[in-house]
């Protein structure tokens, strides 16, 4: 004996059929589980805003300061004021290096931060005068370069390399610490700019040579 099925109202039959056909035609499997795709990934523009001139009319020089944006080094053009007159550094190249260090240590402006710029150079880092016998163009720092965070070292190397006031021309940047250790050379390569955390911890030792004494250009030790 068959049991009679409950009757389906005639009005619902077409609607059910249409829904089934629409689902089958689109190849979409129905689900009752909510899907959360998450927020869109954040991106930074790395657009360099226009920079004002020297502060309060203080003398300065144009320079490209290398900041971090999107895990890479991006140059920001600035007029960098020279250090205060009270500084004990009298060497012109060291004074310019000190001004660039102060620019790197300074917290980026609000516009730069909005564009994604940061800096990894620690506060309090200073440039000191070269020691007797240092190759021409050596910049001595108040901390050993190899003790600095790699990103900070990359920022310093690439900033000094691009400064005509500090660098005598294209080539490696020669840095030393406050002790008697010989200075070492670092280069600002495309790899360093794209991956500043991968800069070599130790550069090549640089010693003055007869050619370097005559031309003012240091040569890495071999």
C-alpha positions as a Python dict, from the first residue, in 0.01 Angstrom:
ca = {
    (1, 'X'): (0, 0, 0),
    (2, 'X'): (163, 329, -112),
    (3, 'X'): (164, 632, 113),
    (4, 'X'): (54, 948, -58),
    (5, 'X'): (313, 1232, -71),
    (6, 'X'): (207, 1577, 38),
    (7, 'X'): (102, 1790, -248),
    (8, 'X'): (327, 2079, -357),
    (9, 'X'): (141, 2398, -428),
    (10, 'X'): (124, 2461, -798),
    (11, 'X'): (262, 2813, -756),
    (12, 'X'): (593, 2688, -611),
    (13, 'X'): (667, 2431, -879),
    (14, 'X'): (777, 2679, -1149),
    (15, 'X'): (984, 2878, -900),
    (16, 'X'): (1170, 2568, -775),
    (17, 'X'): (1234, 2455, -1130),
    (18, 'X'): (1372, 2792, -1233),
    (19, 'X'): (1607, 2801, -932),
    (20, 'X'): (1739, 2452, -1007),
    (21, 'X'): (1794, 2532, -1372),
    (22, 'X'): (1975, 2854, -1290),
    (23, 'X'): (2207, 2681, -1044),
    (24, 'X'): (2282, 2394, -1278),
    (25, 'X'): (2338, 2623, -1574),
    (26, 'X'): (2598, 2835, -1395),
    (27, 'X'): (2787, 2539, -1252),
    (28, 'X'): (2781, 2694, -902),
    (29, 'X'): (2750, 2471, -600),
    (30, 'X'): (2529, 2620, -337),
    (31, 'X'): (2676, 2671, 7),
    (32, 'X'): (2557, 2802, 338),
    (33, 'X'): (2912, 2869, 474),
    (34, 'X'): (3008, 3239, 463),
    (35, 'X'): (3332, 3312, 274),
    (36, 'X'): (3566, 3582, 403),
    (37, 'X'): (3832, 3681, 151),
    (38, 'X'): (3996, 3923, 393),
    (39, 'X'): (4104, 4281, 349),
    (40, 'X'): (4291, 4399, 41),
    (41, 'X'): (4671, 4404, 86),
    (42, 'X'): (4809, 4740, 191),
    (43, 'X'): (5038, 4916, -55),
    (44, 'X'): (5269, 5215, -28),
    (45, 'X'): (5318, 5471, -300),
    (46, 'X'): (5685, 5558, -233),
    (47, 'X'): (5615, 5894, -396),
    (48, 'X'): (5871, 6148, -282),
    (49, 'X'): (5703, 6473, -178),
    (50, 'X'): (5861, 6808, -252),
    (51, 'X'): (6111, 6905, 14),
    (52, 'X'): (6154, 7252, 161),
    (53, 'X'): (6484, 7433, 148),
    (54, 'X'): (6737, 7465, 427),
    (55, 'X'): (6595, 7518, 773),
    (56, 'X'): (6578, 7884, 888),
    (57, 'X'): (6811, 7993, 611),
    (58, 'X'): (7094, 7772, 736),
    (59, 'X'): (7358, 7688, 475),
    (60, 'X'): (7314, 7348, 317),
    (61, 'X'): (7381, 7140, 9),
    (62, 'X'): (7162, 6930, -221),
    (63, 'X'): (7175, 6558, -153),
    (64, 'X'): (6981, 6239, -212),
    (65, 'X'): (6901, 6075, 121),
    (66, 'X'): (6834, 5702, 94),
    (67, 'X'): (6528, 5598, 297),
    (68, 'X'): (6350, 5262, 319),
    (69, 'X'): (6020, 5215, 136),
    (70, 'X'): (5862, 4885, 37),
    (71, 'X'): (6168, 4697, 179),
    (72, 'X'): (6394, 4879, -69),
    (73, 'X'): (6608, 5191, -71),
    (74, 'X'): (6446, 5490, -237),
    (75, 'X'): (6626, 5822, -275),
    (76, 'X'): (6465, 6142, -148),
    (77, 'X'): (6610, 6471, -273),
    (78, 'X'): (6672, 6724, 2),
    (79, 'X'): (6864, 7036, 90),
    (80, 'X'): (7068, 6909, 384),
    (81, 'X'): (7172, 7175, 638),
    (82, 'X'): (7531, 7169, 756),
    (83, 'X'): (7597, 7072, 1121),
    (84, 'X'): (7595, 7339, 1391),
    (85, 'X'): (7910, 7549, 1427),
    (86, 'X'): (7976, 7395, 1768),
    (87, 'X'): (8071, 7058, 1617),
    (88, 'X'): (8423, 6936, 1689),
    (89, 'X'): (8464, 6792, 1338),
    (90, 'X'): (8663, 7030, 1121),
    (91, 'X'): (8727, 6811, 817),
    (92, 'X'): (8490, 6934, 538),
    (93, 'X'): (8411, 6583, 413),
    (94, 'X'): (8344, 6465, 769),
    (95, 'X'): (8118, 6767, 827),
    (96, 'X'): (7917, 6681, 517),
    (97, 'X'): (7902, 6316, 626),
    (98, 'X'): (7777, 6429, 967),
    (99, 'X'): (7502, 6636, 801),
    (100, 'X'): (7394, 6336, 595),
    (101, 'X'): (7392, 6111, 902),
    (102, 'X'): (7167, 6358, 1082),
    (103, 'X'): (6935, 6362, 781),
    (104, 'X'): (6920, 5981, 784),
    (105, 'X'): (6856, 5966, 1159),
    (106, 'X'): (6574, 6219, 1143),
    (107, 'X'): (6222, 6074, 1149),
    (108, 'X'): (6068, 6111, 802),
    (109, 'X'): (5809, 6384, 762),
    (110, 'X'): (5438, 6311, 787),
    (111, 'X'): (5409, 6319, 409),
    (112, 'X'): (5697, 6075, 374),
    (113, 'X'): (5553, 5841, 636),
    (114, 'X'): (5218, 5845, 458),
    (115, 'X'): (5400, 5745, 138),
    (116, 'X'): (5564, 5452, 322),
    (117, 'X'): (5910, 5589, 405),
    (118, 'X'): (6102, 5485, 716),
    (119, 'X'): (6465, 5490, 829),
    (120, 'X'): (6674, 5232, 1013),
    (121, 'X'): (6970, 5455, 1101),
    (122, 'X'): (6997, 5476, 1482),
    (123, 'X'): (7001, 5812, 1655),
    (124, 'X'): (7327, 5941, 1798),
    (125, 'X'): (7552, 5809, 1520),
    (126, 'X'): (7818, 6067, 1432),
    (127, 'X'): (8104, 6114, 1190),
    (128, 'X'): (8453, 6169, 1328),
    (129, 'X'): (8769, 6289, 1160),
    (130, 'X'): (8983, 6033, 975),
    (131, 'X'): (9287, 5895, 1153),
    (132, 'X'): (9643, 5959, 1035),
    (133, 'X'): (9725, 5718, 756),
    (134, 'X'): (9362, 5660, 654),
    (135, 'X'): (9307, 5648, 276),
    (136, 'X'): (9170, 5965, 119),
    (137, 'X'): (8793, 5986, 143),
    (138, 'X'): (8764, 5773, 457),
    (139, 'X'): (8465, 5848, 681),
    (140, 'X'): (8505, 5736, 1040),
    (141, 'X'): (8188, 5667, 1239),
    (142, 'X'): (8129, 5670, 1614),
    (143, 'X'): (8033, 5301, 1587),
    (144, 'X'): (8194, 5023, 1389),
    (145, 'X'): (8013, 4992, 1055),
    (146, 'X'): (7988, 4615, 1094),
    (147, 'X'): (7803, 4663, 1424),
    (148, 'X'): (7524, 4864, 1261),
    (149, 'X'): (7196, 4705, 1148),
    (150, 'X'): (7240, 4593, 785),
    (151, 'X'): (6960, 4820, 657),
    (152, 'X'): (7117, 5119, 833),
    (153, 'X'): (7457, 5037, 685),
    (154, 'X'): (7303, 5015, 338),
    (155, 'X'): (7134, 5353, 382),
    (156, 'X'): (7462, 5513, 489),
    (157, 'X'): (7668, 5354, 212),
    (158, 'X'): (7428, 5451, -66),
    (159, 'X'): (7370, 5801, 70),
    (160, 'X'): (7742, 5874, 98),
    (161, 'X'): (7813, 5713, -240),
    (162, 'X'): (7567, 5950, -409),
    (163, 'X'): (7699, 6265, -241),
    (164, 'X'): (7948, 6469, -442),
    (165, 'X'): (8030, 6658, -122),
    (166, 'X'): (8159, 6343, 49),
    (167, 'X'): (8251, 6104, -230),
    (168, 'X'): (8537, 6189, -464),
    (169, 'X'): (8362, 6006, -747),
    (170, 'X'): (8202, 5675, -842),
    (171, 'X'): (8332, 5378, -652),
    (172, 'X'): (8322, 5221, -307),
    (173, 'X'): (8254, 5412, 13),
    (174, 'X'): (8532, 5378, 270),
    (175, 'X'): (8410, 5361, 628),
    (176, 'X'): (8584, 5302, 958),
    (177, 'X'): (8496, 5292, 1325),
    (178, 'X'): (8626, 5493, 1619),
    (179, 'X'): (8905, 5246, 1694),
    (180, 'X'): (9232, 5179, 1516),
    (181, 'X'): (9092, 4906, 1291),
    (182, 'X'): (9166, 4971, 922),
    (183, 'X'): (8878, 5116, 723),
    (184, 'X'): (8680, 4900, 483),
    (185, 'X'): (8508, 4959, 150),
    (186, 'X'): (8142, 4901, 65),
    (187, 'X'): (7966, 4951, -268),
    (188, 'X'): (7612, 5066, -334),
    (189, 'X'): (7499, 4807, -588),
    (190, 'X'): (7157, 4737, -734),
    (191, 'X'): (7140, 4430, -508),
    (192, 'X'): (7203, 4644, -200),
    (193, 'X'): (6936, 4893, -305),
    (194, 'X'): (6676, 4624, -374),
    (195, 'X'): (6765, 4414, -67),
    (196, 'X'): (6934, 4642, 186),
    (197, 'X'): (6929, 4374, 455),
    (198, 'X'): (7171, 4165, 245),
    (199, 'X'): (7463, 4413, 248),
    (200, 'X'): (7794, 4241, 339),
    (201, 'X'): (7870, 4284, 707),
    (202, 'X'): (8240, 4337, 642),
    (203, 'X'): (8375, 4527, 346),
    (204, 'X'): (8719, 4488, 196),
    (205, 'X'): (9006, 4635, 395),
    (206, 'X'): (9142, 4947, 228),
    (207, 'X'): (9499, 5064, 269),
    (208, 'X'): (9669, 5366, 112),
    (209, 'X'): (9899, 5288, -179),
    (210, 'X'): (10150, 5494, -370),
    (211, 'X'): (9896, 5541, -648),
    (212, 'X'): (9627, 5633, -401),
    (213, 'X'): (9853, 5891, -235),
    (214, 'X'): (9914, 6057, -570),
    (215, 'X'): (9558, 6052, -696),
    (216, 'X'): (9365, 6067, -369),
    (217, 'X'): (9177, 5748, -456),
    (218, 'X'): (9198, 5453, -213),
    (219, 'X'): (9237, 5097, -334),
    (220, 'X'): (9092, 4788, -165),
    (221, 'X'): (9349, 4550, -25),
    (222, 'X'): (9386, 4226, -216),
}
